[in-house]
Amino acid sequence: MTLAAPSATEPTPEPDVKAKPGWRHYFSREMLICVSLGFSSGLPLFILYNLLSAWLKSENVDLKAIGLFALVGFPYTWKFVWSPLMDRYHFPLLGRRRGWMLVTQIALLVAVASMGLFSPKTELTAIVFLCGAVAFLSASQDIVIDAYRRELLSDEQQGSGTALFVNAYKLSTLVPGALSLILSDLMSWRSVFMITALFMLPGIVTTFVIAEPKIYGRPPKNLREAVVLPFREFIQRSGWSHALLVLAFIFLYKLGDSMATALATPFYIDLGFTRTQIGLVAKNAGLWASLSGGILGAVWLEKTGINRGLWIFGVLQALAILGFAALAQTGVSTGSHATLMLGAVIGMEAFAVGLGTAAFTAYIATTTDPRYTATQFALFTSLAAVPRTFFNAATGYIVAQTGWFVFFLVCFALALPGMMMLPKIAPWNGEKK
């Protein structure tokens, strides 16, 4: 069969969804779905990057080894490889998107609950295997949730919908990053992982009650179509040079803050804070900062557009890294001053980085063609996950050589190249998206 590339002049079909005016828009069915699926999407990742590191640290696993556990995120960087399968095939009854969502969510619940059955001291290999399984299932869930959200929302809704999705994604860190840490001081790690896994249930319920999105154009007839057409459309849209520029920006924009937060929990523990302190401060500072960031981000992106959001939120997320550097410089963990400073750092990170992620993810959504959502979205988000997986794996070694303060200054410097690309990628006075 000869495959024809989409015509450059062919209009891109858009979801037939109308944004509701005023504040009711943020309580619409579409926005509430974004919130629920955002929480379900973020939970497994933060289990791997927050709860796992605290668990290993408490069991006296070497910091360099903990840093290497970032490599279990390898599936996030390669999910575009199997995303065409999720576009081409589907399960009966629930449909193409909801079927894959349900399978991955149930499997995640089982895999996370199973992690607490093993000991990091004697069964580290089994834990590595389970972490890899959680990462693979989580990346697969992200593929289908990202595709569902792109097909559910119109371009006009992408900014506000993505902001709510991302902040719900960030809010999910309060389970493994706050509640689970507090519980770990009160009960066994086995019970902690069982309870944490149950927080996948809201996503499972959501999958059952939502409707399958409308299909724009026909689904791919075979695997060749599912693989070839999405990549061909992206390259032919504006040429190779622009395609490479877009890919470089996606790689660099979140590099600095991703590395800065890779070992956040071990960093707090090294300063002398208890897991209960970290959990309580994260619950208060992180919760309210994320909620206010979610509201402001949704409104801001709708008013200013995604382009200016990338500029403003990018500056804020870079400055948040300097908060970690300031905390490292003080080097104290006792007294109300230290606790307040910890709360300020966690709050600024939750607020600023959440906003930056909202604008960044909205940019990725509007860069995809609605006909090829799963594969193109997976390609872009896979590239964005490369720093989180490979660069973060080296963070333990960098800290061992430089110390925490210099490490965070390096992370701040790495946040700048992506910002320097904005004049070409998203001009300040460019057309709103």
N, C-alpha and C positions, 0 to 999 in steps of 0.2 A: 504494500500500500504506500502511495506517495503522500507525504504529510505536507500540507500547505500551511505556511506560517500565517498568523493573523495579519490582515492588511493594516498598514500604518494609519490609514484613514478610517478604518472601521471603528465606530464608536464603542467605547467600553460600556457594557451594560452595568447598571448600578442597582443595588437593592431598592425595592419599592417600599422604602420606609420613610416616613415623614417625621421630622423632629417636632416635638411638642413645644409650644411656646411657654416661656416663663419657668418658674421653679418646678412645676409639675413634670417638666421634661426629665428631671433627674430622678423621678420616682416612676418613670414609665417601665413597662414590662422589659424593654430592651436593656435599660440601665440596670435594673435589678438582676437580670440574668448575667450581665457583665460582672457585677459584684460577687455573685455566688461562684461563678466559674473562675474569677480571679483568685479567690481564696483557695479553691481546689487546686489551681495550677501552681500557686506559690508554696503550699504546705510541704510537698515532698522535697523541693529544693532546699528550703530552710531547715528541714530535718537533717539533710546531708551537710549543710554548711554551718549550722548553728548548734543543733543538739548533738550531732555526731562529734564535733570537735570538743565540746564540753565533756561529753562522756569519756572520750579517749584521754583528755587531759586529767580528768579525775581519777582515771585508772593508771596514771603515770606513764602513758605512752609518750615517747620522745616527740618534741615539738616539730622536728624535721619530718618525722613520719606522719604527723598530723597534717602538715602542709602537703605532703604527697597524696593524701587522701582526696585532694582536689581533682586528681586524675580520674576519680570515679565519675566525674562529670563529662567524660569523653563522649558519651552518646549525645549530649546536647550539641556538640560541634559537628556531628555527622548525621543528624536526624533527617536532613534533606535526602539522604540515600534511600531510606525506606518510606519517606512521605508519599512518593507516587503510588505505593501499594495501598496506602490509606485513602488515596483519591480514587483508585481503580476498583477496589473491592470493598464490600460492605457486608454487615451481618443482617440477616432477615429481621423483620418486624420493626426494629428501632430506626433503621435507615443508615445512610453513609456516615454522618457525623455522630449521631447519638449512640450508635452501636459501638464504635471505637471508643467513645468517651466512657461508656459503662464498663467495658472490658478492662480498660486501663485503670479506672478508678477502683474497681473491686480488687484487682491484682495488687495495686499499691497498698490498699488497706491491709491485705494479708502479708505482703513483704515487709512493711514497716513494723507490724506487730511481731514478726518473726525475728527482727534484729535483736531484741532484748533477750532472746533465748541463749545468746552466746556471750562468752567472756573475752574482752579484748586482750587479757593476759595470756590465755591459752588457745583461743580459737580465732585469732586475727584474720586468718585466711578465709574462714567462713563469713566473717563480717565484711571483708572486702568484696566477696562474691555477692552478698545480699545488697550492699551499697551500689554495686554495679547494676544489679537488677532493678533497684529503685530508680536509679538514674535513667535507665533505658525506658522503663514504664512511664516515668515522669516526662521525659522528652517526647514520648509518643502521645501522651495526653496533651502536651503543649501543642503538638502539630494539629490535632483535631480541634482543640479549643480555639486556637488562633484562626483557623479556617472558618469555624462556626461564627466567631465574632465578626470577622471581615464580611461574611455573607449576611449577617444579621443587621449590621449598621450601614447606613449610607455614609458617603464621604463627609457630609455635614455633621454627622454624629460621631465620627471617628475620634475627634479630639476629646469631647466630654466622655464618651463611652470608654475610651482607652484610659483616660485619667482615673475614672472610677475603677476600672479593671485592675490597673497597676497598683492603686492604693489598697484595694482589697487583697491583691497579691502581697503587698508589703505588710498589711495587717496580719496575714497568716503567720508571719514570723513571731508574733506574740505567743503562739502556741508552743513551738519548739524552743523559742528564744526567751520566753518568760515563764509561762505556766509549767512547762515540762521541767525547767531548771528548778523551780520552786518545789515541785513534786519530788524531784530527785533527792532532795534533802530530807524527805519525809517517808519515802518508800523505795522499793527496789527498782533498779533500772528496767527489769522485765515488766513491771507494772506501768512504769512511765511510758515505755514504747507501746504497750497495749492501749493505754488511754490516748496517747498522741495519734495512733492510727485511726481511732474512732472519729477523729475530726475530718476524715474523708467522707463521712456519711452525708453532710449537707450537699456536697457536689453530686453524689450518687442520686439523692432525691431530686435535685434540680434536673439531672439528665432524664429522669423518668417523666417529669411534668412539662418540660419545654417541648416545642414543636421543631421538627426538622426544618432547616432554612430552605428557602426557595433556591433552586439550581439555576444559575445564569449561564446559558449555553448548555450543551449536552456534556455529561461526564465523559472522560476518556473511554474509548472503545477497547483499548488494549494497553499493555504496559508501555509499549513504544510511544504511544501518544502521551501517556501520563508522564513520561520522562522527558521527551524531546521538546514538546510544544512550550512548556513553561520557561525553559531556559532560552529557547530561540526567541520567544516574545521579549524577554528581558534584554537580551543583547541587541535585538533589532530596533528596540524602542527609541534609543538615542545614540546608538553606536557603542563600540567597544570602549572608547576612552571614557565616556560618561559612566558606563556600567562599572568599570574598574574604580572610578572615583567614588561612586556610591558604595561599593563594597569596602573600599578603604575607610570611608567615613564610618560605616557601620562597625567596623573592627575597632576603631580608635575612640569613638565618642564616650564609651563607658569604661575604658581601660583603667584609668586612674582610680575611680571610686570602687571598681570591682576588686582591685588588688588591695585597696585600703581596708575593705571590710572583710577580706578573706579570713583573717585570724582575729576578728574583733573580740570574740568571747575569750580565747586564750590570752589576748592582750589585757582585758579587764582582770582576768584571774591572776596574771603575772603582776599586776599592780597591787594585788592583795584583796580585791573585792571578793566576797563570797558569792556563790551561785544564787543564793536567795536575794542578796543585794542587787545583783545584775538583773535578776528576774523582776523584782519589784520596780526598779528604776525604769527598766525597759517597758514594763506594763504601763506606767504612768506617762513618762516622757514620750515613748514611742507611739503609744496609742493616740494621744491627743494631737501630736505633731502629724501623724499620718492622716487622721480624720480631717484636720484643718487643711493639710496639703491636698487631700482628695477633693475637698470642696473648692478651694482656691484654684487648683489645677484645672478642674473641669470648666469653671467659669472663665479662667484666664485664657485657656486654649480656644474656647469658643469666641472670645472677644478679639484676641490678637492674632489667632491663627497659629498653625504648627511651626511655621518658620521662626517667628519671634520667640515662641516658647522654647525652641531649641537653644537660642541665644541666652535668654534670661535664666532658664532652669539649668543650663550648662554651667554658667558662672556660679550659681548657688551650689551645685553639687561639687564643683572644684573647691570652693571655699570650705565646704563641710569637711574636707580631708584635713585642712589645717586645724580643725578642732581636735582631731585625733593627735596631731603633732603637739598641740598645746597640752593635752592631757598627759602625753608621754613625758613632756618637759617637766611638769610638776612632780610626777612620780610619787604621789601620795594617794592613799586609799582610806585614810581615817579622818573622822570629823565631818561636820555638815558641809564644809566647803568642798571637800572632795566628792561627796555624794551629789551636790548640786552641779558640780562641773561634769560629772559623769552623765547626769540627766540632760544637761545642755548639749553635750556632744551627741548622745543617742538621739535626742529630739531633733537637732539640726540635721543629722544624717537621715533620719526617717522622713523629715519634711523635704529637704533639698534633693536628695537622691531619688525620692519617690516622684517628685515633680519632673526631674530630668528623665527618668525612665518613662513617665507618661508621654512626654513630648516625643521621645525617641521611638517608642513603640507605635505611637500614632503616625509618625513619619514612615515607619516601615509598612504600616497597614495601607497608607495611601500610595505607597510605591508599588504595591502588588496589584496585579490585574485580577479582578474578581473571578475571572474564568479559571485561574490557576492558583487559587488561594493557598491550598495546603502545601504544594511544592515550593512556590516562591517564598511564602512566609517562612517555611522551614529553612530554606537556603539562607535568608537574611538573618534569622534569629540564631541559626547554627554558627554563622560567622561572628555574631555578637557574643556568643558563648565561648569562643576560642580563648580570649584573655582570662575568663573566669576559670577555665579548665587548665590551660597549660601555664600561663603566667602565674596564676595563683598557686600552682604546685611548687613554684620556686620561692614563694614568700617566706617560708620557714627558714630557708637558707640565707635569704637576704637579711632577715631580721637578725640571724645569728652573727652575721658579719658587720652589720651597720648599727644595730640597736633600733628600738622602736621609733625614736624621734627622726633620725635620718631616713628611715624607711618610709615614713609618712610624707616627708618632703619629696622623696623620689616619686611617690604615688601622685602627689600634686603636680609635679613636672610632667608626668605621663598623661595627665588630664588635658594638657594644653594643645597637643597636635590636633586632636579632633575638633576643638573649638576653632582652630586656625583654618579649618576647611569650610566653615559655615558660609563665608561669602560666596563660594561657588555652589555649595550644596543647598543652602536655604538662605538666600539674600534677605537681609533685614527688611527691605522695602519690596521684596518679591511678592508674588501673588499668594494670598492666603489659601491654605489647603483645608 
